[in-house]
């Protein structure tokens, strides 16, 4: 019913594509929440003016109001909302904080199916996050309801979200992930207790998200319920959240609050409007203060939605540029709780982030504070120098290799050995750093010819007679293998290191030999330690080389995603 594929990534964030009922939407995805009883901005306007391809509404609220319920049942939820994009519906579980629900799970699941939602949500048992025992009850009750949902839903009528509970207790979050991952949900959502976001406890929110991202299947999107403050969205995306929803644009407007990327301001605090959205260029702070309440809510809600849209686009662009950590660090300087949360994520998430944060990036690494030293790409690089090269100081042979040659850091952070290396020594050190100790000597023999650029004098290609072994990428200083290099690397490394094994299907193997990309669903097994953007060897089940290329997925993700490319093939053996 729902398909998810990754198209690019940075930090723990995934620029992906969701396909549901034939409709495609991009992640990271923000869902403006629309209450049909309080139509501040209509779904049609959300799509036509703001470009939102998906919205969220509350199935329980629709059910409770007869005129809405009747129209939804007769014409469908899309007609009710006047929206032809993707519609997510919540089950109403959050309303239990205010009053007892009038519907059972059987009724709300059936109702969501009958009104034709694209993505529905099970009826979970939300937690207030008050105590360990209260959170544990929530975890166990939600798991029981998940089992009930699996018996109630009609397969193929809608995609479904399962809900993870546990407050900020890691043990309970891990238990909830284990219990809920056994069920066939399409998306997993995290129930964030209201007190966390009301008190700006971003550290607890980050711990929740990080624990859940590590605890659920990697191919499943992760949804943060109720997260709509722009200041925290980059951090949550960097953790690995794919979807966010909130009615904050309207709630903040009714409370006289104006969103910025540096935090939320009250209208009475503003002398100027620090924004150039269509709302703000047509008015000023004085006029905003003098408006009637309804007029002010109308304009503030629209500005707030523009600001959320802007931040989501900034996140997507940062993923494309591999500069998401820089965006997160910039936002962290706007609020101390964001900075604390970021440091906690970088410390606690090291074992996960080192596996998914790309090994090489399109942008430089900039120093902005002590948290920069915790960045996974820097820690991983220094670890490789110690473990693969056996060095304390960084060999100057790596002075143009990512991240050492693409970093703007404080003096003394990176300490090079200052030695002068021959061209042959240099490319061998890069090979050892990239693939493991001793690889350089076997990959690049003594009689290899090293070609340099006539303009810059930099190393460009490595040849053995007239056969190309590898090229040195000018942007990041890594080796890009060609077939001869792949064959030599395969002999230098014990299986399954740096290998991606394909299922034994003749047409598939022939396509890859001819240069076709490797799709995740055809990966039979692989080296689980492969990091995104690493050079990999594509082989058959007998370890015969088929192609060389660059991994787009981490090793532990390959074969799990049922859609999308796992390896971007550079050269197949039949093209050699």
C-alpha positions as CSV (number, residue, x, y, z in Angstrom):
1,X,0.0,0.0,0.0
2,X,2.8,2.4,0.9
3,X,6.3,2.4,-0.7
4,X,9.3,4.4,0.6
5,X,12.7,4.9,-1.2
6,X,15.7,7.0,-0.3
7,X,17.0,9.4,-2.9
8,X,19.7,11.3,-0.9
9,X,20.8,11.7,2.7
10,X,22.9,13.6,5.2
11,X,23.5,13.1,8.9
12,X,20.6,10.7,9.8
13,X,18.2,12.5,7.5
14,X,16.6,10.9,4.5
15,X,15.5,12.8,1.4
16,X,13.0,10.2,0.2
17,X,9.9,9.5,-1.7
18,X,6.6,8.1,-0.4
19,X,4.2,6.5,-2.8
20,X,0.7,5.8,-1.4
21,X,-2.3,4.9,-3.6
22,X,-0.3,6.1,-6.6
23,X,0.4,9.5,-5.2
24,X,4.0,10.6,-4.6
25,X,5.2,12.9,-1.8
26,X,8.7,13.8,-0.7
27,X,10.3,13.5,2.7
28,X,11.1,15.2,5.0
29,X,7.4,15.8,5.0
30,X,5.4,18.4,7.0
31,X,1.7,17.8,7.4
32,X,-0.3,20.9,8.3
33,X,-3.1,19.7,10.6
34,X,-6.5,20.9,9.5
35,X,-9.5,21.1,11.9
36,X,-12.7,21.3,9.7
37,X,-14.5,23.0,12.6
38,X,-11.9,25.8,12.8
39,X,-11.0,26.5,9.1
40,X,-8.2,29.0,9.5
41,X,-6.5,28.0,6.2
42,X,-8.3,25.6,3.9
43,X,-6.5,22.4,2.6
44,X,-7.1,23.8,-1.0
45,X,-5.1,26.9,0.0
46,X,-2.5,24.8,1.7
47,X,-1.9,23.1,-1.7
48,X,-2.4,25.8,-4.2
49,X,-0.7,28.7,-2.3
50,X,1.9,26.9,-0.1
51,X,2.6,23.8,-2.1
52,X,1.7,21.2,0.5
53,X,1.0,17.8,-1.2
54,X,-0.3,16.2,2.0
55,X,-2.3,17.3,5.1
56,X,-3.5,15.7,8.3
57,X,-6.9,15.9,9.9
58,X,-8.6,14.2,12.8
59,X,-11.0,11.3,12.0
60,X,-12.5,11.4,15.5
61,X,-13.4,15.1,15.2
62,X,-15.0,14.3,11.8
63,X,-16.9,11.4,13.3
64,X,-18.2,13.4,16.3
65,X,-19.9,16.1,14.1
66,X,-22.8,14.7,12.2
67,X,-22.7,17.0,9.2
68,X,-19.0,16.2,8.7
69,X,-19.4,12.5,9.3
70,X,-22.3,12.2,6.8
71,X,-20.4,14.1,4.0
72,X,-17.2,12.1,4.7
73,X,-19.0,8.8,4.4
74,X,-21.0,9.8,1.3
75,X,-18.3,11.6,-0.6
76,X,-15.0,10.7,1.0
77,X,-12.6,12.6,3.1
78,X,-10.9,14.2,0.1
79,X,-14.1,15.8,-1.0
80,X,-14.9,16.9,2.5
81,X,-11.6,18.7,2.7
82,X,-11.6,19.9,-0.9
83,X,-8.1,18.4,-1.2
84,X,-6.9,15.9,-3.9
85,X,-3.4,15.2,-2.3
86,X,-2.5,12.7,0.3
87,X,-4.7,12.8,3.4
88,X,-3.5,11.4,6.8
89,X,-6.0,11.1,9.6
90,X,-5.4,10.8,13.3
91,X,-7.5,8.4,15.4
92,X,-8.3,10.9,18.2
93,X,-6.2,9.2,20.9
94,X,-4.8,12.6,21.9
95,X,-8.3,13.7,22.8
96,X,-8.2,11.2,25.7
97,X,-6.1,13.8,27.6
98,X,-9.3,16.0,27.7
99,X,-12.2,13.5,27.8
100,X,-13.1,9.9,27.3
101,X,-13.4,8.8,23.6
102,X,-16.8,7.8,22.4
103,X,-15.4,5.3,19.9
104,X,-13.7,1.9,20.1
105,X,-10.6,1.1,18.0
106,X,-12.8,-1.1,15.8
107,X,-15.1,1.8,15.0
108,X,-12.3,4.4,14.4
109,X,-10.3,1.9,12.2
110,X,-13.4,1.1,10.2
111,X,-14.4,4.8,9.9
112,X,-11.0,5.7,8.5
113,X,-11.2,3.0,5.9
114,X,-14.8,3.9,4.9
115,X,-14.0,7.6,4.3
116,X,-11.1,6.7,2.1
117,X,-8.1,8.0,3.9
118,X,-4.7,7.5,2.4
119,X,-2.9,7.0,5.7
120,X,-4.6,6.2,9.0
121,X,-3.4,5.9,12.6
122,X,-4.2,3.1,15.0
123,X,-5.9,4.1,18.3
124,X,-3.0,4.1,20.7
125,X,-2.9,4.7,24.4
126,X,-1.0,8.0,24.8
127,X,1.3,8.8,27.7
128,X,1.6,12.1,29.6
129,X,5.2,11.2,30.4
130,X,4.6,11.6,34.1
131,X,6.3,8.5,35.5
132,X,8.0,5.3,34.5
133,X,4.9,3.2,35.5
134,X,2.5,5.4,33.6
135,X,4.7,5.3,30.5
136,X,5.0,1.5,30.8
137,X,1.2,1.1,30.9
138,X,1.0,3.2,27.8
139,X,3.6,1.0,26.0
140,X,1.8,-2.3,26.9
141,X,-1.7,-1.0,26.2
142,X,-0.6,0.4,22.8
143,X,1.1,-2.9,21.9
144,X,-2.2,-4.8,22.8
145,X,-4.1,-2.3,20.6
146,X,-1.6,-2.8,17.8
147,X,-2.4,-6.6,17.9
148,X,-6.1,-5.7,17.8
149,X,-5.5,-3.4,14.9
150,X,-3.8,-6.2,12.9
151,X,-7.1,-8.2,13.2
152,X,-9.4,-5.3,12.4
153,X,-7.9,-3.5,9.4
154,X,-8.8,-4.4,5.9
155,X,-5.6,-5.1,3.9
156,X,-5.1,-2.8,0.9
157,X,-7.7,-0.1,1.8
158,X,-5.2,2.3,3.5
159,X,-1.7,2.6,4.7
160,X,-1.3,2.6,8.5
161,X,0.8,4.1,11.2
162,X,1.7,2.3,14.4
163,X,2.6,4.4,17.5
164,X,5.7,4.1,19.7
165,X,5.2,5.0,23.3
166,X,7.6,5.2,26.3
167,X,8.1,8.8,27.1
168,X,11.8,9.6,27.4
169,X,12.6,6.2,29.1
170,X,15.0,4.4,26.7
171,X,14.2,1.0,28.1
172,X,10.5,1.5,27.5
173,X,11.0,3.0,24.0
174,X,13.1,0.1,23.0
175,X,10.4,-2.3,24.3
176,X,7.7,-0.4,22.4
177,X,9.8,-0.5,19.2
178,X,10.3,-4.3,19.6
179,X,6.6,-5.0,20.2
180,X,5.3,-2.7,17.5
181,X,7.9,-3.7,14.8
182,X,6.4,-7.2,14.9
183,X,3.2,-5.8,13.2
184,X,2.9,-4.8,9.6
185,X,2.6,-1.0,9.9
186,X,3.7,1.1,7.0
187,X,4.9,4.1,9.1
188,X,5.8,4.4,12.8
189,X,4.9,7.5,14.8
190,X,6.3,8.6,18.1
191,X,3.9,9.8,20.8
192,X,5.5,12.9,22.2
193,X,4.0,13.7,25.6
194,X,2.7,17.3,25.5
195,X,4.7,18.4,28.5
196,X,8.0,17.9,26.5
197,X,7.2,20.3,23.7
198,X,5.3,22.7,26.0
199,X,8.4,23.1,28.2
200,X,10.9,23.1,25.2
201,X,12.4,19.9,26.5
202,X,14.1,19.2,23.2
203,X,16.6,16.9,24.8
204,X,13.8,14.4,25.8
205,X,12.2,14.8,22.4
206,X,15.6,14.1,20.7
207,X,16.3,11.0,22.9
208,X,12.8,9.7,22.0
209,X,13.4,10.1,18.3
210,X,16.9,8.8,18.2
211,X,16.0,5.7,20.2
212,X,13.0,5.0,18.0
213,X,15.0,5.5,14.8
214,X,17.5,2.9,15.9
215,X,14.7,0.6,17.2
216,X,12.4,0.3,14.2
217,X,13.1,-1.2,10.8
218,X,15.3,1.2,8.7
219,X,13.0,1.0,5.7
220,X,10.0,2.4,7.6
221,X,9.4,6.1,7.8
222,X,9.4,7.7,11.2
223,X,6.7,10.3,12.1
224,X,7.0,12.9,15.0
225,X,3.5,13.7,16.2
226,X,2.8,17.3,17.0
227,X,6.2,18.8,16.0
228,X,5.6,22.2,14.4
229,X,8.1,24.7,15.8
230,X,10.5,25.5,13.0
231,X,13.5,25.9,15.3
232,X,13.6,22.1,16.2
233,X,12.7,20.6,12.8
234,X,16.3,20.5,11.4
235,X,17.5,18.6,14.5
236,X,14.7,16.1,14.3
237,X,15.3,15.6,10.6
238,X,19.0,15.0,11.4
239,X,18.0,12.3,13.9
240,X,16.0,10.5,11.3
241,X,12.5,11.7,11.5
242,X,10.8,11.6,8.0
243,X,7.4,13.1,8.8
244,X,6.2,15.9,11.1
245,X,2.7,17.2,11.7
246,X,1.2,20.1,13.7
247,X,-1.5,22.7,13.8
248,X,1.1,25.1,15.4
249,X,0.7,27.6,12.5
250,X,-2.9,28.2,13.7
251,X,-2.5,27.6,17.4
252,X,0.4,30.1,17.6
253,X,-1.6,32.6,15.6
254,X,-4.5,32.5,17.9
255,X,-2.1,33.1,20.8
256,X,-0.5,36.1,19.0
257,X,2.8,34.4,18.3
258,X,4.9,34.9,15.2
259,X,7.3,32.2,14.0
260,X,10.9,32.8,13.0
261,X,13.8,30.4,12.3
262,X,15.3,31.6,15.6
263,X,12.3,31.0,17.7
264,X,8.8,32.2,18.3
265,X,8.0,35.9,19.1
266,X,4.9,37.5,20.5
267,X,3.5,40.2,18.3
268,X,3.7,42.8,21.1
269,X,7.5,42.2,21.1
270,X,8.0,43.0,17.5
271,X,9.0,46.4,16.1
272,X,9.7,44.9,12.7
273,X,8.7,41.8,10.8
274,X,11.9,39.9,10.0
275,X,10.5,38.1,7.1
276,X,9.8,38.7,3.4
277,X,6.9,36.2,2.9
278,X,3.8,37.6,1.0
279,X,2.1,38.4,4.3
280,X,5.0,40.3,5.8
281,X,5.9,42.4,2.8
282,X,2.3,43.8,2.7
283,X,2.1,44.8,6.4
284,X,4.3,45.9,9.3
285,X,4.5,45.3,13.0
286,X,2.4,48.3,13.9
287,X,-0.4,47.4,11.6
288,X,-0.3,43.8,12.9
289,X,-0.7,45.0,16.4
290,X,-3.6,47.4,15.5
291,X,-5.7,44.8,13.7
292,X,-8.8,43.1,15.0
293,X,-8.1,39.7,16.6
294,X,-9.6,37.8,13.6
295,X,-7.6,39.7,11.1
296,X,-4.4,39.2,13.1
297,X,-5.0,35.4,13.4
298,X,-5.7,35.3,9.7
299,X,-2.4,36.9,8.8
300,X,-0.3,35.3,11.5
301,X,-1.4,31.8,10.5
302,X,-0.4,32.4,6.9
303,X,3.0,33.8,7.9
304,X,3.6,30.9,10.3
305,X,2.8,28.3,7.6
306,X,5.1,30.1,5.2
307,X,7.8,29.9,7.8
308,X,7.3,26.2,8.4
309,X,7.4,25.6,4.6
310,X,10.6,27.6,4.3
311,X,12.3,25.6,7.0
312,X,11.3,22.3,5.5
313,X,12.7,23.4,2.2
314,X,15.9,24.6,3.9
315,X,16.3,21.1,5.4
316,X,15.9,19.5,2.1
317,X,18.4,21.8,0.4
318,X,20.8,21.1,3.3
319,X,20.5,17.4,2.8
320,X,21.2,17.8,-0.9
321,X,24.3,19.9,-0.1
322,X,25.4,17.7,2.8
323,X,25.3,20.7,5.1
324,X,22.5,19.6,7.4
325,X,24.7,19.5,10.5
326,X,25.7,23.2,9.8
327,X,22.0,24.1,9.7
328,X,21.3,22.3,12.9
329,X,24.3,24.0,14.6
330,X,23.1,27.4,13.4
331,X,19.6,26.8,14.9
332,X,21.2,25.5,18.1
333,X,22.7,28.9,18.7
334,X,19.2,30.3,18.8
335,X,18.1,28.3,22.0
336,X,20.3,26.6,24.7
337,X,17.9,23.7,24.8
338,X,18.5,22.9,21.2
339,X,22.2,23.0,21.7
340,X,21.9,20.6,24.7
341,X,19.8,18.3,22.6
342,X,22.2,18.4,19.7
343,X,25.2,17.5,22.0
344,X,23.1,14.7,23.5
345,X,22.3,13.3,20.1
346,X,25.9,13.4,18.9
347,X,27.1,11.7,22.0
348,X,24.4,9.1,22.4
349,X,23.8,8.5,18.7
350,X,27.5,7.9,17.7
351,X,27.1,4.2,17.1
352,X,24.1,4.8,14.8
353,X,25.1,8.0,13.1
354,X,28.6,6.7,12.2
355,X,26.8,4.0,10.1
356,X,24.4,6.3,8.2
357,X,26.1,9.7,7.9
358,X,27.8,9.7,4.4
359,X,31.5,9.0,4.3
360,X,32.1,11.8,1.9
361,X,30.1,15.0,1.4
362,X,29.6,17.8,-1.1
363,X,30.2,20.6,1.3
364,X,33.0,21.5,3.8
365,X,32.8,20.9,7.5
366,X,32.7,24.2,9.4
367,X,33.5,24.8,13.0
368,X,30.8,26.5,15.0
369,X,31.4,25.3,18.5
370,X,32.5,22.4,20.7
371,X,29.7,20.2,19.2
372,X,31.6,20.2,15.9
373,X,34.2,17.9,17.5
374,X,31.4,15.4,18.1
375,X,30.3,15.3,14.4
376,X,30.2,11.7,13.2
377,X,32.1,12.4,10.0
378,X,35.0,13.9,11.9
379,X,35.1,11.3,14.7
380,X,34.9,8.5,12.2
381,X,37.7,9.9,10.1
382,X,40.0,10.3,13.1
383,X,39.1,6.8,14.2
384,X,40.1,5.5,10.8
385,X,43.5,7.3,11.0
386,X,44.2,5.5,14.3
387,X,42.8,2.1,13.4
388,X,43.6,1.7,9.7
389,X,46.8,3.7,9.5
390,X,48.1,3.2,13.0
391,X,48.8,6.9,13.3
392,X,48.3,9.5,16.1
393,X,48.9,12.4,13.7
394,X,47.1,12.7,10.4
395,X,49.4,11.8,7.5
396,X,49.7,14.9,5.3
397,X,49.0,12.5,2.4
398,X,45.3,13.0,3.5
399,X,45.4,16.7,3.4
400,X,43.0,16.8,0.4
401,X,40.8,13.9,1.5
402,X,37.4,14.4,3.2
403,X,37.0,15.7,5.8
404,X,40.6,16.8,6.4
405,X,40.9,18.8,3.2
406,X,37.4,20.2,3.3
407,X,37.3,21.4,6.9
408,X,37.3,25.0,8.4
409,X,38.2,24.3,12.0
410,X,39.9,26.0,14.9
411,X,43.8,25.7,14.9
412,X,45.1,22.6,16.6
413,X,42.0,20.4,16.1
414,X,43.6,18.6,13.1
415,X,47.3,17.8,13.6
416,X,49.1,16.6,10.5
417,X,52.5,14.9,10.5
418,X,54.0,17.4,8.1
419,X,55.9,14.7,6.1
420,X,56.4,14.9,2.4
421,X,55.1,11.8,0.6
422,X,55.8,10.5,-2.9
423,X,52.8,10.2,-5.2
424,X,52.8,6.5,-4.8
425,X,52.9,6.6,-1.0
426,X,50.1,9.2,-1.0
427,X,47.6,7.2,-3.0
428,X,48.4,4.0,-1.1
429,X,47.8,5.9,2.2
430,X,44.5,7.1,0.8
431,X,43.6,3.5,-0.2
432,X,44.4,2.2,3.3
433,X,42.4,5.0,4.9
434,X,39.5,4.3,2.6
435,X,39.4,0.5,2.5
436,X,41.6,-0.8,5.4
437,X,45.2,-1.5,6.4
438,X,47.4,-3.0,3.7
439,X,45.0,-2.4,0.8
440,X,47.1,0.3,-0.8
441,X,50.0,-1.9,-1.5
442,X,47.9,-4.6,-3.1
443,X,45.6,-2.2,-5.0
444,X,48.3,0.0,-6.4
445,X,51.5,-1.9,-7.5
446,X,55.0,-0.5,-7.7
447,X,54.8,-0.2,-11.5
448,X,51.5,1.8,-11.4
449,X,51.5,5.1,-13.4
450,X,50.1,8.1,-11.7
451,X,48.6,10.8,-13.9
452,X,48.4,14.4,-12.8
453,X,46.5,17.4,-14.0
454,X,48.5,19.7,-16.2
455,X,46.8,22.7,-14.8
456,X,46.8,22.0,-11.0
457,X,49.5,19.4,-10.6
458,X,47.1,17.2,-8.6
459,X,46.8,13.5,-8.9
460,X,43.9,12.5,-11.2
461,X,44.2,8.9,-12.3
462,X,46.1,5.7,-11.5
463,X,47.0,3.3,-14.3
464,X,48.5,-0.1,-14.7
465,X,50.0,-0.1,-18.2
466,X,47.0,1.2,-20.2
467,X,44.4,-0.1,-17.8
468,X,42.7,2.4,-15.4
469,X,42.7,1.3,-11.7
470,X,41.1,4.3,-10.1
471,X,40.6,8.0,-10.3
472,X,41.1,10.4,-7.4
473,X,38.0,12.5,-7.0
474,X,39.0,16.2,-7.0
475,X,36.1,17.3,-4.7
476,X,36.7,14.9,-1.8
477,X,40.1,13.2,-2.4
478,X,38.7,9.6,-2.3
479,X,39.5,6.9,-4.9
480,X,36.8,6.0,-7.4
481,X,37.3,2.5,-8.6
482,X,37.2,1.2,-12.1
483,X,37.0,-2.5,-13.0
484,X,40.7,-3.3,-12.6
485,X,40.7,-1.6,-9.3
486,X,37.6,-3.5,-8.3
487,X,39.2,-6.8,-9.2
488,X,42.4,-5.9,-7.2
489,X,40.4,-4.7,-4.2
490,X,38.4,-7.9,-4.2
491,X,41.6,-10.0,-4.0
492,X,42.9,-7.7,-1.2
493,X,39.8,-8.0,1.0
494,X,38.3,-11.1,2.6
495,X,34.6,-11.6,1.9
496,X,32.2,-9.9,2.6
497,X,34.1,-6.7,3.1
498,X,32.9,-3.9,0.8
499,X,30.8,-6.4,-1.1
500,X,27.2,-6.3,-2.2
501,X,25.9,-9.7,-3.3
502,X,23.1,-10.0,-5.9
503,X,20.5,-12.7,-6.1
504,X,21.1,-15.4,-8.7
505,X,18.9,-14.1,-11.5
506,X,20.5,-14.1,-15.0
507,X,18.7,-11.1,-16.3
508,X,19.5,-9.1,-13.2
509,X,23.2,-10.0,-13.3
510,X,23.4,-9.2,-17.0
511,X,21.8,-5.8,-16.4
512,X,24.4,-4.9,-13.7
513,X,27.3,-6.2,-15.7
514,X,26.2,-3.8,-18.4
515,X,26.2,-0.8,-16.0
516,X,22.7,-0.9,-14.6
517,X,22.2,0.3,-11.0
518,X,21.6,-2.1,-8.1
519,X,18.1,-1.9,-6.6
520,X,17.8,-2.7,-2.9
521,X,15.2,-5.4,-3.3
522,X,17.6,-7.5,-5.4
523,X,20.4,-7.5,-2.8
524,X,20.8,-11.0,-1.3
525,X,23.3,-10.0,1.3
526,X,26.1,-7.5,1.8
527,X,28.8,-6.2,4.1
528,X,26.7,-4.7,7.0
529,X,29.5,-2.2,7.7
530,X,29.1,-0.4,4.4
531,X,28.5,3.4,4.9
532,X,26.6,5.5,2.4
533,X,28.7,7.0,-0.4
534,X,31.4,4.4,0.0
535,X,33.0,2.6,-2.9
536,X,31.6,-1.0,-3.1
537,X,32.1,-4.1,-5.2
538,X,28.9,-5.7,-6.7
539,X,29.4,-9.4,-6.9
540,X,27.3,-12.6,-7.6
541,X,26.8,-15.3,-5.0
542,X,30.0,-16.9,-6.1
543,X,32.0,-13.7,-5.4
544,X,32.5,-12.9,-9.1
545,X,32.8,-9.2,-9.8
546,X,29.9,-7.7,-11.7
547,X,30.4,-4.0,-11.2
548,X,31.9,-1.2,-9.1
549,X,30.0,1.8,-7.8
550,X,28.9,3.9,-4.9
551,X,26.6,2.8,-2.1
552,X,23.5,5.0,-1.5
553,X,22.3,2.9,1.4
554,X,24.1,1.7,4.5
555,X,24.9,-2.0,4.5
556,X,22.4,-2.9,7.1
557,X,19.7,-1.2,5.0
558,X,20.3,-3.0,1.7
559,X,17.8,-5.6,1.0
560,X,15.4,-4.1,3.5
561,X,14.1,-1.3,1.3
562,X,11.8,-2.8,-1.4
563,X,12.1,0.2,-3.6
564,X,14.9,2.4,-4.8
565,X,18.6,2.2,-5.6
566,X,21.1,0.6,-3.2
567,X,24.2,1.0,-5.4
568,X,24.8,3.6,-8.1
569,X,26.9,1.6,-10.5
570,X,29.9,3.4,-12.2
571,X,31.1,0.6,-14.4
572,X,30.0,-2.9,-15.2
573,X,32.5,-5.6,-16.2
574,X,31.0,-5.8,-19.7
575,X,31.8,-2.1,-20.2
576,X,35.4,-2.7,-19.3
